[in-house]
């Protein structure tokens, strides 16, 4: 878990297609290692197996919502085709999907179906949390919120 990127991201040409959920490369992954970010109190650094040769390093702002013990060895949904971003000197290569209520007082990880395997793409199945099936809000101004 360092500031070096894993080299998995390949820059692409400008894409003027409509921004929709279908363009996201969402895969089932397993968090094999999770720890608090050494330079940020509200961030975790996870190493996630998404079925590739190398683990994905993902930095997520979930410290205030999900205890560290609940992050470890957990199956999650991961967005894998985002441009890597450096967050407090650690390169994040993806995003763990989480859902919140509108005031963000409660945040939960989006859970893949129980039968889902690492690397599978759960595009056609409903995403769930402990509260049930997730409802997706529209993407506003081209930003995922």
KEMARMI-264420 format. One line per 10 residues: for each residue y, x, z of N, C-alpha, C, O, CB. Coordinates in Angstrom, 3 decimals, decimal comma. Atoms other than C-alpha are relative to their C-alpha. Glycine has a CB too. Layout:
KEMARMI-264420
Y X Z Y X Z Y X Z Y X Z Y X Z; ...
//
This chain:
KEMARMI-264420
-1,177 0,841 0,000 0,000 0,000 0,000 1,238 0,884 0,000 1,780 1,203 1,059 -0,001 -0,956 1,213; -1,155 -0,860 0,063 2,832 2,133 -1,227 0,960 -0,516 -1,054 0,771 -1,601 -1,604 -0,409 1,442 -0,294; -1,032 0,434 0,925 5,848 1,962 -3,481 -0,396 0,166 -1,456 0,382 -0,175 -2,347 1,258 0,752 0,261; 0,445 -0,165 1,381 3,835 2,801 -6,574 -0,645 -1,288 -0,491 -1,466 -1,880 0,210 -0,988 1,182 -0,123; 0,629 1,187 0,579 2,923 -0,103 -8,828 -1,383 0,321 -0,517 -1,682 1,466 -0,857 0,856 -0,571 -1,123; 1,361 -0,193 0,465 -0,654 -0,594 -9,867 -0,111 0,113 -1,505 -1,188 0,411 -2,022 -0,851 -1,116 0,472; 0,018 -0,154 1,434 0,313 -0,560 -13,527 -0,646 -1,152 -0,744 -0,950 -1,022 -1,929 -0,692 1,242 -0,343; 0,665 1,136 0,639 -1,213 -3,970 -14,245 0,967 -0,820 -0,858 0,544 -1,480 -1,806 -0,639 -0,894 1,058; -0,980 0,806 0,718 2,014 -5,558 -15,496 0,368 0,676 -1,307 0,651 1,873 -1,345 1,255 -0,231 0,857; -0,392 -0,518 1,301 2,767 -5,139 -19,167 1,227 -0,784 -0,461 1,143 -1,998 -0,646 -1,174 -0,105 -1,039
-1,193 0,710 0,448 6,335 -5,954 -20,268 -0,279 -0,765 -1,287 -0,982 -0,284 -2,176 1,160 0,979 -0,205; 0,218 0,836 1,170 6,404 -8,751 -22,806 1,330 -0,306 -0,665 2,393 -0,180 -0,057 -0,728 -1,301 0,382; -1,195 0,377 0,732 8,849 -9,836 -25,454 0,596 -1,257 0,614 -0,098 -2,019 1,289 -0,314 -0,217 -1,493; -0,669 1,194 -0,511 11,404 -12,499 -24,566 -0,742 -1,240 -0,480 -1,157 -1,328 -1,635 1,484 -0,041 -0,451; 0,750 1,212 0,298 9,757 -15,891 -24,448 0,906 -1,193 0,261 1,284 -1,456 1,402 -1,308 -0,088 0,851; -0,931 1,112 -0,132 11,934 -18,902 -25,098 -0,682 -1,350 0,135 -0,032 -2,390 0,034 0,915 -0,027 -1,172; 0,700 1,267 -0,179 9,225 -21,507 -24,553 0,453 -0,672 1,292 0,990 -0,025 2,191 -1,526 0,218 0,012; -0,336 0,772 -1,191 9,792 -24,241 -21,999 -0,776 0,545 1,200 -1,950 0,895 1,082 -0,307 -1,507 -0,215; 0,641 -0,486 -1,220 9,030 -23,142 -18,444 -0,792 -1,139 0,620 -0,231 -2,160 1,019 1,050 0,561 1,008; 0,881 1,004 -0,596 6,034 -25,096 -17,153 -1,053 0,704 0,851 -1,228 1,918 0,752 -0,674 -0,879 -1,099
1,081 -0,547 -0,823 3,208 -24,604 -14,651 -1,110 0,604 -0,861 -1,786 1,537 -0,429 -0,577 -1,089 0,907; 1,089 -0,469 0,861 0,815 -24,052 -17,580 0,167 1,466 -0,405 -0,809 2,109 -0,792 -0,083 -0,867 -1,247; -0,234 -1,392 0,385 2,422 -20,663 -18,286 -0,353 0,986 1,110 -0,379 2,195 0,878 1,445 0,185 -0,397; 0,336 -0,888 -1,111 1,463 -19,290 -14,876 -1,475 0,380 -0,044 -2,336 -0,471 -0,268 0,338 -0,665 1,342; 1,376 -0,487 -0,106 -1,672 -17,155 -14,601 -0,383 -0,085 1,478 -0,202 0,869 2,234 -0,151 1,484 -0,563; 0,379 0,228 -1,393 -2,962 -18,620 -11,336 -1,496 0,238 0,122 -2,298 -0,373 -0,584 0,383 -1,445 0,474; 1,410 -0,325 -0,203 -6,233 -17,148 -10,091 -0,368 -0,129 1,472 0,475 -0,021 2,362 -0,308 1,420 -0,505; 0,529 0,004 -1,359 -8,397 -17,510 -7,040 -0,224 1,452 0,403 -0,803 2,234 -0,350 -1,329 -0,839 0,105; 0,188 -1,347 -0,516 -8,348 -14,362 -4,935 -0,378 -0,035 1,464 -0,262 -1,062 2,133 1,257 0,830 -0,198; 0,349 -0,114 -1,418 -9,530 -13,142 -1,569 0,841 1,113 0,611 0,864 2,237 0,110 -1,531 0,283 0,193
-0,787 -1,005 -0,707 -7,213 -11,351 0,835 -0,977 0,909 0,741 -1,637 0,481 1,687 1,035 -0,663 0,990; 0,935 -0,933 -0,636 -9,212 -8,255 1,778 0,677 0,829 1,089 0,010 1,384 1,962 -0,611 0,925 -1,048; -0,755 -0,707 -1,033 -6,457 -6,640 3,842 1,365 -0,653 0,113 1,994 -0,973 -0,896 0,131 1,529 -0,324; -1,332 0,554 -0,231 -3,306 -8,045 5,406 0,591 0,684 1,220 -0,088 0,904 2,223 -0,049 -1,553 0,194; -0,700 -0,613 -1,124 -0,729 -6,415 7,640 1,476 -0,336 -0,086 1,980 -0,732 -1,137 -0,210 1,532 0,019; -1,441 0,215 0,021 2,870 -6,804 8,653 0,648 1,136 -0,784 0,204 2,282 -0,725 0,581 -0,086 1,447; -0,748 -0,987 0,776 5,312 -5,017 6,366 0,629 0,996 0,976 1,226 0,584 1,971 1,096 -0,688 -0,896; -0,537 -0,983 -0,944 6,355 -1,738 8,018 1,524 0,010 0,104 2,075 0,558 1,059 -0,465 1,358 -0,388; -1,463 -0,047 -0,013 10,033 -2,285 7,154 0,651 -1,379 -0,059 1,844 -1,485 -0,347 0,489 0,826 -1,154; -0,572 1,350 0,041 10,487 -6,075 7,324 -0,774 -0,909 0,952 -1,984 -1,077 0,807 -0,027 -0,574 -1,449
0,649 0,830 -1,017 9,751 -8,387 10,247 -0,586 -1,298 -0,538 -1,548 -1,814 0,031 0,977 -0,321 1,076; 0,439 1,309 0,494 9,278 -11,532 8,139 -0,988 0,085 -1,162 -1,345 -0,941 -1,742 1,196 -0,802 -0,428; 0,869 -0,159 1,169 6,973 -10,074 5,458 -1,384 0,521 0,376 -1,547 1,318 1,301 0,644 0,942 -1,003; 1,347 -0,558 -0,047 3,248 -9,477 5,124 -0,221 0,807 -1,272 0,415 0,553 -2,295 -1,081 -1,123 0,152; 0,480 -0,715 1,181 1,648 -6,985 2,740 -1,497 -0,263 -0,070 -2,241 0,059 0,857 0,326 1,559 0,064; 1,414 0,331 0,171 -1,697 -8,168 1,387 -0,583 0,788 -1,162 0,102 1,058 -2,149 -0,186 -1,514 -0,230; 0,785 -0,551 1,101 -4,323 -6,466 -0,753 -0,973 -1,110 -0,376 -1,762 -1,558 0,455 -0,753 1,366 0,399; 0,751 1,185 0,411 -5,989 -9,208 -2,805 -0,919 0,322 -1,171 -0,497 0,918 -2,162 0,955 -1,139 -0,374; 0,981 -0,134 1,074 -9,144 -9,152 -4,924 0,104 -1,238 -0,886 -0,209 -2,349 -0,457 -1,457 0,174 0,568; -0,071 1,100 0,965 -8,522 -11,285 -8,021 -0,982 0,222 -1,147 -0,851 -0,373 -2,217 1,433 -0,144 -0,548
1,042 -0,215 0,991 -11,533 -9,983 -9,921 0,266 1,112 -0,988 -0,464 1,240 -1,971 -0,218 -1,232 -0,737; -0,279 -1,138 0,870 -9,967 -6,923 -11,552 -0,494 1,276 0,675 -0,931 1,249 1,825 1,520 0,097 -0,325; 0,465 -1,275 -0,549 -10,853 -3,258 -11,047 0,795 0,424 1,234 0,238 0,998 2,171 0,088 1,083 -1,061; -0,861 -0,366 -1,121 -7,896 -2,751 -8,695 0,429 -1,248 0,757 0,527 -2,337 0,191 1,234 0,784 -0,491; -0,539 1,095 -0,803 -6,674 -4,911 -5,845 1,474 -0,185 -0,333 2,160 0,775 -0,682 -0,191 0,271 1,518; -1,421 0,285 0,156 -3,295 -6,609 -6,227 0,669 0,179 1,353 0,147 -0,278 2,370 0,237 -1,439 -0,562; -0,821 -0,058 -1,202 -0,654 -5,709 -3,653 1,016 -1,126 -0,111 1,746 -1,218 -1,098 0,702 1,407 0,170; -0,923 1,129 0,003 1,329 -8,817 -2,754 0,777 0,009 1,313 0,191 0,094 2,392 -0,758 -1,353 -0,195; -0,864 0,107 -1,171 4,288 -9,002 -0,373 0,426 -1,458 0,095 0,937 -2,026 -0,871 1,249 0,970 -0,093; -0,349 1,417 -0,154 4,853 -12,475 1,035 0,775 -0,237 1,289 0,545 0,431 2,297 -1,264 -0,869 -0,018
-0,847 0,336 -1,143 7,383 -13,993 3,423 -0,597 -1,092 0,861 0,039 -2,121 1,089 1,364 -0,423 -0,472; 0,723 1,046 -0,729 4,863 -15,925 5,487 -0,165 0,279 1,491 -0,812 -0,503 2,188 -1,349 -0,187 -0,611; 0,185 -0,389 -1,401 5,076 -14,170 8,883 0,389 -1,118 0,963 -0,304 -1,342 1,956 0,817 1,247 0,308; -0,480 1,044 -0,912 7,030 -17,029 10,483 -0,781 -1,304 -0,109 -0,520 -2,241 0,646 1,454 -0,271 -0,264; 0,710 1,254 0,242 4,595 -19,663 9,215 -1,510 0,091 0,201 -2,134 -0,874 0,641 0,278 -0,466 -1,387; 1,463 -0,130 -0,038 1,038 -18,302 9,139 -0,361 1,249 0,804 0,063 2,349 0,452 -0,602 0,075 -1,450; 0,391 -1,166 -0,799 -0,492 -16,042 11,817 -0,816 0,999 -0,829 -1,575 0,614 -1,718 -0,809 -0,447 1,228; 0,691 -1,064 0,730 -1,828 -12,706 10,563 -1,508 -0,203 -0,012 -2,151 0,035 -1,034 0,329 1,350 0,609; 1,451 0,203 -0,083 -5,354 -13,542 11,735 -0,480 -1,048 -1,014 -1,624 -0,985 -1,465 -0,394 -0,429 1,424; 0,363 1,027 0,985 -5,342 -16,571 9,376 0,151 0,492 -1,436 -0,335 -0,157 -2,362 0,853 -1,240 0,203
-0,171 -0,553 1,344 -4,363 -14,404 6,400 -1,216 0,831 -0,418 -1,582 0,852 -1,593 1,270 0,859 -0,062; 1,075 -0,942 0,311 -7,261 -11,967 6,610 -1,263 -0,701 -0,483 -1,689 -1,703 0,092 -0,320 0,841 1,217; 1,252 0,506 0,590 -10,371 -12,632 4,470 0,095 -1,440 -0,484 -0,905 -2,158 -0,495 -1,115 0,105 1,005; -0,221 1,380 0,421 -8,898 -15,865 3,177 0,019 -0,104 -1,518 0,533 0,775 -2,210 1,310 -0,536 0,584; -0,085 0,301 1,431 -9,363 -17,359 -0,276 1,354 -0,662 -0,244 1,753 -1,566 0,489 -1,193 -0,929 -0,476; -1,341 0,491 0,300 -5,972 -18,055 -1,850 0,173 -0,161 -1,506 -0,656 0,298 -2,293 1,072 0,955 0,569; -0,397 0,089 1,407 -4,330 -18,954 -5,146 1,129 1,008 -0,203 2,089 1,042 0,568 0,452 -1,475 -0,397; -0,944 -1,087 0,240 -2,380 -16,037 -6,633 0,576 -0,119 -1,408 -0,170 -0,283 -2,373 -0,684 1,377 0,195; -0,640 -0,079 1,314 0,163 -15,995 -9,475 -0,048 1,471 -0,401 0,529 2,326 0,270 1,496 -0,565 0,022; 0,279 -1,388 0,388 -0,862 -12,849 -11,373 0,848 0,522 -1,153 0,779 1,712 -1,458 -1,430 0,128 -0,367
-0,753 -0,495 1,155 1,529 -12,669 -14,326 1,508 0,040 0,250 2,300 -0,228 -0,653 -0,288 -0,866 -1,209; -1,413 -0,186 -0,315 4,834 -12,110 -12,547 0,371 1,471 -0,172 -0,467 2,359 -0,014 0,313 -0,480 1,443; -0,489 -1,367 0,077 6,947 -9,033 -13,116 -0,029 0,584 1,416 0,447 -0,065 2,347 1,447 0,060 -0,620; 0,013 -0,603 -1,336 6,363 -6,645 -10,179 1,416 0,120 0,567 2,373 0,390 -0,159 -0,667 1,386 -0,047; -1,294 -0,076 -0,677 9,181 -6,655 -7,634 -0,147 0,864 1,244 -1,111 0,724 1,996 0,528 -1,419 0,370; 0,021 -0,845 -1,186 9,968 -4,059 -4,994 0,662 -0,745 1,148 1,814 -1,170 1,059 0,711 1,356 -0,264; -0,496 0,704 -1,181 10,366 -5,657 -1,581 -0,067 0,956 1,183 -1,138 1,219 1,730 -0,825 -1,305 0,279; -0,080 -0,962 -1,100 11,534 -3,230 1,081 -0,923 1,197 -0,244 -1,711 1,581 0,619 -0,359 -0,680 1,330; 0,688 -1,231 0,404 10,040 -0,235 -0,745 -1,487 -0,159 -0,320 -2,173 0,840 -0,538 0,146 1,008 1,075; 1,390 0,234 0,402 6,655 -1,849 -1,500 0,012 -0,916 -1,217 0,672 -1,955 -1,213 -0,845 -0,625 1,174
0,048 0,784 1,227 5,886 -3,161 -4,983 -0,967 -1,166 0,180 -2,134 -0,975 0,522 -0,420 0,880 -1,203; 0,827 1,201 -0,041 4,597 -6,737 -4,998 -0,369 -0,357 -1,429 0,500 -0,486 -2,291 0,738 -1,187 0,710; 0,495 0,207 1,358 2,427 -7,460 -8,033 -0,364 -1,443 -0,298 -0,888 -1,733 -1,373 -1,191 0,866 -0,239; 0,336 1,401 0,208 1,988 -11,201 -7,626 0,608 -0,843 1,094 1,465 -0,385 1,849 -1,514 -0,200 -0,048; -0,510 0,919 -1,010 2,651 -14,207 -5,444 -1,137 -0,871 0,510 -1,882 -1,459 -0,274 1,144 -0,871 -0,570; 0,959 0,909 -0,614 0,430 -16,064 -3,005 0,654 -1,375 0,021 1,789 -1,519 0,475 -0,417 0,473 1,453; -0,572 1,339 0,026 0,939 -19,794 -3,504 -0,045 -0,635 1,380 -1,067 -0,610 2,065 -0,737 -0,877 -1,008; -0,116 0,731 -1,254 2,142 -21,728 -0,482 0,781 -1,271 -0,293 1,507 -1,356 -1,284 0,698 0,864 1,118; -0,706 1,274 0,153 3,472 -25,245 -0,066 0,760 -0,282 1,283 0,330 0,098 2,372 -0,987 -1,167 -0,333; -0,792 0,337 -1,181 6,158 -26,536 2,257 0,490 -1,434 -0,100 0,542 -2,024 -1,179 1,190 0,967 0,160
-0,689 1,282 0,029 7,696 -29,793 3,284 1,449 0,300 -0,353 1,862 1,459 -0,320 -0,123 -0,772 1,378; -1,321 -0,220 0,587 11,242 -30,293 2,008 0,940 0,840 0,863 1,744 1,595 0,317 0,641 -1,314 -0,275; -0,908 -0,796 -0,837 13,019 -28,761 5,021 -0,575 1,372 0,363 0,044 2,124 1,116 0,327 -0,761 1,271; 0,690 -1,279 -0,196 10,588 -25,787 5,053 -0,331 0,300 1,465 -0,507 1,460 1,838 0,844 1,115 -0,555; 0,380 -0,215 -1,397 9,793 -26,310 8,736 -1,505 0,218 0,132 -1,972 0,728 1,150 0,438 -1,192 0,862; 1,444 -0,214 0,006 6,092 -26,259 7,848 -0,394 0,560 -1,363 -0,055 -0,012 -2,399 -0,775 -1,327 0,312; 0,461 -0,646 1,226 4,523 -23,937 5,268 -1,486 0,288 0,164 -1,919 0,766 1,213 0,809 1,316 -0,304; 1,436 -0,269 -0,016 0,821 -23,672 4,406 -0,403 0,665 -1,306 0,233 0,463 -2,341 -0,809 -1,303 0,224; 0,551 -0,579 1,220 -1,190 -21,639 1,938 -0,663 -1,086 -0,831 -1,290 -1,996 -0,289 -1,006 1,121 0,327; 0,700 0,903 0,906 -2,412 -23,530 -1,113 -1,442 0,491 -0,077 -1,695 1,668 -0,333 0,681 -0,048 -1,432
1,411 -0,370 -0,075 -6,203 -23,578 -0,891 -0,722 -0,298 -1,308 -0,595 -1,398 -1,845 -0,680 -0,735 1,150; 0,829 0,300 1,169 -8,511 -23,208 -3,888 -1,156 -0,892 0,437 -1,475 -0,941 1,625 -0,531 1,310 -0,672; 1,164 0,811 -0,367 -11,463 -25,617 -4,017 -1,067 0,872 0,661 -1,178 2,058 0,348 -0,584 -0,712 -1,244; 1,019 -0,753 -0,743 -14,328 -24,566 -1,708 -0,980 0,728 -0,914 -1,451 1,814 -0,577 -0,766 -0,934 0,913; 0,988 -0,589 0,907 -16,604 -23,834 -4,676 0,607 1,020 -0,960 -0,119 1,626 -1,748 -0,680 -1,091 -0,792; -0,663 -0,918 0,933 -14,022 -21,695 -6,519 -0,418 1,438 0,268 -0,621 1,840 1,413 1,528 -0,133 0,104; 0,383 -1,404 -0,093 -14,946 -18,092 -7,229 1,206 0,879 -0,278 2,149 0,468 -0,954 -1,145 0,326 -0,980; -1,067 -0,959 0,262 -12,714 -15,035 -7,236 0,162 0,152 -1,503 -0,824 0,217 -2,236 -0,298 1,372 0,668; -0,417 -0,170 1,390 -10,903 -14,656 -10,583 0,057 -1,314 -0,765 0,694 -1,376 -1,817 -0,935 0,947 -0,702; -0,048 1,257 0,748 -11,435 -18,269 -11,605 1,426 -0,528 -0,019 2,238 -0,184 0,840 -0,960 -1,049 0,615
-1,329 0,560 0,164 -8,387 -20,186 -12,763 -0,069 -1,498 0,282 -0,525 -2,260 -0,570 0,558 0,280 -1,428; 0,144 1,408 -0,376 -8,158 -23,527 -10,928 1,059 -0,907 -0,612 1,645 -1,729 0,093 0,048 -0,128 1,489; -1,075 0,759 0,643 -5,766 -25,061 -13,491 -0,241 -1,504 -0,031 0,704 -2,289 0,041 0,191 0,492 -1,396; 0,269 1,411 0,227 -7,518 -28,369 -13,854 -0,445 -0,728 1,261 -0,848 -1,889 1,204 -1,045 -0,153 -1,062; 0,406 0,609 -1,255 -8,298 -29,033 -10,219 1,236 -0,205 0,863 2,201 0,549 0,735 -1,055 0,873 0,732; -1,174 0,173 -0,859 -5,890 -30,399 -7,632 0,085 1,123 1,033 -0,926 1,524 1,608 -0,045 -1,369 0,706; -0,238 -0,970 -1,057 -4,363 -27,807 -5,314 0,162 -0,772 1,294 0,717 -1,871 1,296 1,254 0,888 -0,298; -0,084 0,716 -1,269 -4,599 -28,731 -1,641 0,497 0,905 1,122 0,458 2,132 1,025 -1,357 -0,583 0,365; -0,267 -0,642 -1,282 -3,369 -27,825 1,824 -0,712 -0,866 1,024 -1,429 -1,793 0,647 1,568 0,142 0,307; 0,642 0,835 -1,016 -4,543 -29,250 5,142 0,546 -1,425 -0,019 -0,072 -2,336 0,532 0,193 0,612 1,387
-0,603 1,331 0,094 -2,239 -32,196 4,396 -0,481 -0,789 -1,204 -0,114 -1,953 -1,362 1,493 0,121 -0,054; 0,512 0,699 1,177 -4,045 -33,078 1,167 0,461 0,649 -1,290 0,831 1,823 -1,317 0,430 -1,450 0,022; -0,334 -0,491 1,336 -3,280 -32,724 -2,529 1,488 0,329 -0,087 2,325 -0,438 0,389 -0,383 -1,040 -1,073; -1,389 -0,429 0,170 -0,072 -30,816 -3,399 0,643 -0,746 -1,157 0,000 -1,030 -2,167 0,079 1,521 -0,236; -0,798 0,569 1,077 2,637 -32,441 -5,471 0,995 1,070 -0,408 1,700 1,621 0,437 0,722 -1,336 0,437; -0,850 -1,073 0,491 4,543 -30,003 -7,653 1,370 -0,545 -0,350 1,492 -1,512 -1,101 -0,632 0,686 -1,217; -1,370 0,349 0,352 8,321 -30,266 -7,802 0,350 0,705 -1,301 -0,246 1,733 -1,621 0,999 0,388 1,137; -0,370 -0,656 1,251 9,998 -29,440 -11,113 0,613 1,377 0,251 1,196 1,635 1,305 0,977 -0,872 -0,784; -0,614 -1,322 -0,076 11,080 -25,870 -11,776 1,468 -0,169 -0,364 1,798 -0,662 -1,443 -0,718 1,037 -0,951; -1,436 0,199 0,177 14,860 -25,824 -11,407 0,641 1,301 -0,464 0,419 2,353 0,137 0,656 -0,494 1,314
-0,740 -1,153 0,520 17,024 -23,434 -13,442 -0,886 1,202 -0,285 -0,439 2,343 -0,177 1,072 0,397 0,973; 0,891 -1,089 0,350 13,988 -21,392 -14,442 -0,476 0,834 1,168 -1,005 1,926 0,960 0,662 0,871 -0,961; 0,428 -0,757 -1,174 13,256 -20,285 -10,859 -1,102 -0,744 0,724 -1,041 -1,962 0,897 1,181 0,258 0,946; 1,050 0,586 -0,819 10,099 -20,873 -8,896 0,481 0,072 1,432 0,847 1,143 1,917 -1,380 0,735 -0,189; -0,527 0,037 -1,366 11,108 -21,968 -5,423 -1,097 -0,192 1,006 -0,831 -0,246 2,206 1,023 -1,101 0,150
//
